[in-house]
Every structure is written in structure tokens, then in C-alpha cells.
Amino acid sequence: MKTLIEMVGVTKDFLQGDKVINALKETNFKAFEGELIGIVGPSGSGKSTFLTILGGLQKPTTGKVFLNGQPFSDLDVKEKSKIRLDNIGFILQASNLIPFLSIKEQMILYNKITKTAIDQNWMNELFEKLDVQKLKDKYPNELSGGERQRSAIAKALYHQPSVIFADEPTASLDTSRAYEVVKLLAKETKEQKKATIMVTHDERMLEYCDKVYVIVDGILSLRG
């Protein structure tokens, strides 16, 4: 299987007064195509630090991050932003949808930013797969929690990213909608050969994950 994103010897330290805080101890991590990986751990354990370094939003203190086999963490801010725009999709707890854009407009915003052609066939396919075809002209505040999250998944997949970060994507959903969203995410990850890293506090969602990692006190370990 192809490795899509990788951490090699990554650490992250912060200064708190005169004290050095080891937010992330030396970490090695790989995500392969077709994998949905769960990340769990108590609040303040390093999950956010792990995710933001992996996504290029923070620089590691030591070590490197590779995206599609290419060095990612060493790039400057502008280069990282360009690569992130093309290669990474984000699904957040609050669905990450822009309030004043319809669901369809959310999708084609990528084309406007990158000056690329709208892929109407792929957009329609995503709308059908995620059961949001009838919602495409609606705005986020007109949708239920489950509809917003399904729309956010469509938006995250539209530009064909190789890696998806899902940060607590089910936190605001009831049980049935939460299962629905994670099942769809797992299905699309495998069918589209993406790597999805999902941070969650909901242990019930982990049954859909191919691997589960635990972070405690900045130490990442694979849960058996």
C-alpha cells in the first residue's frame, strides 16, 4: 500500500515561562491509502498538536512530515498553503461550512481560488453518494446537523485530496447521525483510496477504523 502521509521522529516543545513543555514526544506515524485511522486520548494529551503538525499548520521542533512522499514540514508558509489546498481536506466539528454560501457554492469556491474548471460530474456523483443532491442550493443554517456533516464530507472530497483530517466530526450529532457520517467517511476513504485521520472522543465510532492510536502525555501508541 502507498504511504500518503508520514511523521518521522517528530517532536514539539513549547516554552511556558522558564519551563519546556514536551507537547509531543518523539513520534513516528504512517497513514496508507484506503485507511481510516482513529486518534483518541484525554483533553490536553497532544491530539491537536499532532493533527496541526501533520496538517502543516505548525512546524515540528524536530523531525519531518512527508506528504505523498515529499518533504512537507520544511516548506515555507506559502508553499504549505498551496499543497494543503490541493492535497488535504478538513472536516471539523462545526462542519467547516461558510454560512453565506450554498452547498454547491461551497464546492466551487475551490475552483474559483485555484482558477480551475468545475468538475460537475464529480460534484453530482458526490452529491448522490452522500445524499445531499436536494440540498445543493440550501445554506448551512437550513440544514440539520447530519446534513451539514454530509455536505462537509462532500466539500472535503471534491478537490480530490489524498489526505483528510476529521477533527471530532460527530461531536454535535446524535447517535444515528454519528454512525451515518462515520460509515460514509469510511466508505469514501476506501473507495477513493484516501487516508483519513479522525480525532474522536466517541469510542463507538472506532469500530469503523482500520487502526486506532492513543495519545497520552504527548506519547502516540498503536492500540492493540
CORSULRA-V105009 format. One record per residue. N is the residue number from 1. PHI is phi in degrees with one decimal (999 if undefined). OMEGA is omega as a letter, one per 30 degrees, with the letter a starting at -180 (999 if undefined). BURIAL is I if it has 24 or more other ideal C-beta (glycine too) atoms within 12 Angstrom, else O. Layout:
n:N phi:PHI omega:OMEGA burial:BURIAL
n:N phi:PHI omega:OMEGA burial:BURIAL
This chain:
n:1 phi:999 omega:a burial:O
n:2 phi:-79.9 omega:l burial:O
n:3 phi:-80.0 omega:a burial:I
n:4 phi:-97.0 omega:l burial:I
n:5 phi:-144.8 omega:a burial:I
n:6 phi:-149.2 omega:l burial:I
n:7 phi:-111.1 omega:l burial:I
n:8 phi:-126.7 omega:l burial:I
n:9 phi:59.6 omega:a burial:O
n:10 phi:-82.1 omega:l burial:I
n:11 phi:-130.3 omega:l burial:I
n:12 phi:-143.2 omega:l burial:I
n:13 phi:-115.2 omega:l burial:I
n:14 phi:-125.7 omega:l burial:O
n:15 phi:-92.2 omega:l burial:O
n:16 phi:-124.1 omega:a burial:O
n:17 phi:69.4 omega:l burial:O
n:18 phi:-95.4 omega:a burial:O
n:19 phi:-100.4 omega:l burial:O
n:20 phi:-92.4 omega:l burial:O
n:21 phi:-100.1 omega:l burial:O
n:22 phi:-86.8 omega:a burial:O
n:23 phi:-67.7 omega:l burial:I
n:24 phi:-138.3 omega:l burial:I
n:25 phi:-73.9 omega:a burial:I
n:26 phi:-53.2 omega:a burial:O
n:27 phi:-128.1 omega:l burial:I
n:28 phi:-119.4 omega:a burial:I
n:29 phi:-155.4 omega:l burial:I
n:30 phi:-134.9 omega:l burial:I
n:31 phi:-125.6 omega:a burial:I
n:32 phi:-98.6 omega:l burial:I
n:33 phi:-61.6 omega:l burial:I
n:34 phi:83.5 omega:a burial:I
n:35 phi:-101.3 omega:l burial:I
n:36 phi:-105.1 omega:a burial:I
n:37 phi:-112.8 omega:l burial:I
n:38 phi:-94.8 omega:l burial:I
n:39 phi:-121.4 omega:a burial:I
n:40 phi:-127.0 omega:l burial:I
n:41 phi:158.5 omega:a burial:I
n:42 phi:-67.0 omega:l burial:O
n:43 phi:-58.8 omega:l burial:O
n:44 phi:79.2 omega:a burial:O
n:45 phi:-85.5 omega:a burial:I
n:46 phi:118.3 omega:a burial:I
n:47 phi:-62.0 omega:a burial:I
n:48 phi:-65.0 omega:l burial:I
n:49 phi:-60.8 omega:l burial:I
n:50 phi:-57.2 omega:a burial:I
n:51 phi:-67.7 omega:a burial:I
n:52 phi:-71.2 omega:l burial:I
n:53 phi:-69.7 omega:l burial:I
n:54 phi:-60.3 omega:a burial:I
n:55 phi:-86.7 omega:l burial:I
n:56 phi:76.8 omega:l burial:I
n:57 phi:-88.6 omega:l burial:I
n:58 phi:-134.3 omega:l burial:I
n:59 phi:-89.8 omega:l burial:I
n:60 phi:-71.1 omega:l burial:I
n:61 phi:-70.1 omega:l burial:I
n:62 phi:-136.8 omega:l burial:O
n:63 phi:88.5 omega:a burial:I
n:64 phi:-139.3 omega:l burial:I
n:65 phi:-115.5 omega:l burial:I
n:66 phi:-116.3 omega:l burial:I
n:67 phi:-120.4 omega:a burial:I
n:68 phi:53.2 omega:l burial:I
n:69 phi:81.5 omega:a burial:O
n:70 phi:-106.1 omega:l burial:O
n:71 phi:-58.3 omega:a burial:O
n:72 phi:-117.0 omega:a burial:I
n:73 phi:-69.0 omega:a burial:I
n:74 phi:-84.7 omega:a burial:O
n:75 phi:-73.6 omega:l burial:O
n:76 phi:-78.2 omega:a burial:O
n:77 phi:-58.4 omega:a burial:O
n:78 phi:-64.6 omega:l burial:O
n:79 phi:-65.0 omega:l burial:O
n:80 phi:-61.8 omega:a burial:I
n:81 phi:-60.8 omega:l burial:O
n:82 phi:-63.7 omega:a burial:O
n:83 phi:-67.3 omega:l burial:I
n:84 phi:-63.7 omega:l burial:I
n:85 phi:-58.8 omega:a burial:I
n:86 phi:-87.5 omega:a burial:O
n:87 phi:-115.8 omega:a burial:I
n:88 phi:-126.3 omega:l burial:I
n:89 phi:-116.2 omega:a burial:I
n:90 phi:-116.8 omega:l burial:I
n:91 phi:-123.7 omega:a burial:I
n:92 phi:-108.8 omega:a burial:I
n:93 phi:-54.8 omega:a burial:I
n:94 phi:-89.5 omega:l burial:O
n:95 phi:75.3 omega:l burial:I
n:96 phi:58.8 omega:l burial:I
n:97 phi:-98.0 omega:a burial:I
n:98 phi:-83.1 omega:a burial:O
n:99 phi:-57.3 omega:a burial:O
n:100 phi:-95.5 omega:l burial:O
n:101 phi:-114.8 omega:l burial:O
n:102 phi:-68.8 omega:a burial:I
n:103 phi:-60.5 omega:l burial:I
n:104 phi:-64.0 omega:l burial:I
n:105 phi:-64.9 omega:l burial:I
n:106 phi:-58.9 omega:a burial:I
n:107 phi:-68.6 omega:a burial:I
n:108 phi:-78.4 omega:l burial:I
n:109 phi:-57.7 omega:l burial:O
n:110 phi:-58.7 omega:a burial:I
n:111 phi:-64.9 omega:l burial:O
n:112 phi:-67.1 omega:a burial:O
n:113 phi:-65.7 omega:a burial:O
n:114 phi:-92.2 omega:a burial:O
n:115 phi:56.2 omega:l burial:O
n:116 phi:-115.5 omega:a burial:O
n:117 phi:-74.8 omega:l burial:O
n:118 phi:-70.4 omega:l burial:O
n:119 phi:-95.2 omega:a burial:O
n:120 phi:-64.0 omega:a burial:O
n:121 phi:-63.8 omega:l burial:O
n:122 phi:-67.3 omega:l burial:O
n:123 phi:-60.9 omega:l burial:I
n:124 phi:-62.4 omega:l burial:O
n:125 phi:-63.4 omega:l burial:O
n:126 phi:-65.5 omega:l burial:I
n:127 phi:-57.2 omega:a burial:I
n:128 phi:-70.7 omega:a burial:O
n:129 phi:-58.9 omega:a burial:O
n:130 phi:-98.4 omega:l burial:I
n:131 phi:56.4 omega:l burial:O
n:132 phi:-124.5 omega:a burial:I
n:133 phi:-55.3 omega:a burial:O
n:134 phi:-78.9 omega:a burial:O
n:135 phi:-103.1 omega:a burial:I
n:136 phi:-60.5 omega:a burial:I
n:137 phi:-99.5 omega:l burial:O
n:138 phi:-93.2 omega:l burial:I
n:139 phi:-102.1 omega:a burial:O
n:140 phi:-50.7 omega:a burial:I
n:141 phi:-72.7 omega:l burial:O
n:142 phi:-95.2 omega:a burial:O
n:143 phi:-109.0 omega:l burial:I
n:144 phi:-76.0 omega:l burial:O
n:145 phi:-57.8 omega:l burial:I
n:146 phi:-64.9 omega:l burial:I
n:147 phi:-65.6 omega:l burial:I
n:148 phi:-63.8 omega:a burial:I
n:149 phi:-68.9 omega:l burial:I
n:150 phi:-63.7 omega:l burial:I
n:151 phi:-65.8 omega:l burial:I
n:152 phi:-65.6 omega:l burial:I
n:153 phi:-65.9 omega:l burial:I
n:154 phi:-58.8 omega:l burial:I
n:155 phi:-62.0 omega:a burial:I
n:156 phi:-67.0 omega:a burial:I
n:157 phi:-89.9 omega:a burial:I
n:158 phi:-57.2 omega:a burial:I
n:159 phi:-86.5 omega:l burial:I
n:160 phi:57.6 omega:l burial:I
n:161 phi:-71.1 omega:l burial:I
n:162 phi:-86.5 omega:a burial:I
n:163 phi:-130.8 omega:l burial:I
n:164 phi:-122.1 omega:l burial:I
n:165 phi:-107.6 omega:l burial:I
n:166 phi:-117.1 omega:a burial:I
n:167 phi:-102.8 omega:a burial:I
n:168 phi:50.0 omega:a burial:I
n:169 phi:-69.5 omega:a burial:I
n:170 phi:-112.0 omega:a burial:I
n:171 phi:-60.0 omega:a burial:I
n:172 phi:-100.5 omega:a burial:O
n:173 phi:-108.2 omega:l burial:I
n:174 phi:-75.8 omega:a burial:O
n:175 phi:-58.3 omega:a burial:O
n:176 phi:-65.2 omega:l burial:O
n:177 phi:-69.6 omega:l burial:I
n:178 phi:-61.9 omega:l burial:I
n:179 phi:-60.7 omega:a burial:O
n:180 phi:-59.7 omega:a burial:I
n:181 phi:-65.6 omega:a burial:I
n:182 phi:-71.0 omega:l burial:I
n:183 phi:-61.2 omega:l burial:I
n:184 phi:-62.9 omega:l burial:I
n:185 phi:-63.4 omega:l burial:I
n:186 phi:-62.9 omega:a burial:I
n:187 phi:-62.5 omega:a burial:O
n:188 phi:-67.7 omega:l burial:I
n:189 phi:-59.2 omega:a burial:I
n:190 phi:-73.9 omega:a burial:O
n:191 phi:-64.1 omega:a burial:O
n:192 phi:-95.1 omega:l burial:I
n:193 phi:55.9 omega:l burial:O
n:194 phi:-91.8 omega:l burial:I
n:195 phi:-114.7 omega:l burial:I
n:196 phi:-118.5 omega:l burial:I
n:197 phi:-111.6 omega:a burial:I
n:198 phi:-116.6 omega:l burial:I
n:199 phi:-87.6 omega:a burial:I
n:200 phi:-149.9 omega:l burial:I
n:201 phi:-100.2 omega:a burial:O
n:202 phi:-92.9 omega:a burial:I
n:203 phi:-59.9 omega:a burial:O
n:204 phi:-64.7 omega:a burial:O
n:205 phi:-78.2 omega:a burial:I
n:206 phi:-72.0 omega:l burial:I
n:207 phi:-64.2 omega:l burial:O
n:208 phi:-89.6 omega:a burial:I
n:209 phi:-87.0 omega:l burial:I
n:210 phi:-79.3 omega:l burial:I
n:211 phi:-142.9 omega:l burial:I
n:212 phi:-130.3 omega:l burial:I
n:213 phi:-111.2 omega:l burial:I
n:214 phi:-116.4 omega:l burial:I
n:215 phi:-113.3 omega:l burial:I
n:216 phi:-135.3 omega:l burial:O
n:217 phi:52.0 omega:l burial:O
n:218 phi:79.3 omega:l burial:I
n:219 phi:-109.3 omega:l burial:I
n:220 phi:-94.2 omega:l burial:I
n:221 phi:-141.6 omega:l burial:O
n:222 phi:-77.1 omega:l burial:O
n:223 phi:-84.6 omega:a burial:O
n:224 phi:-77.8 omega:999 burial:O
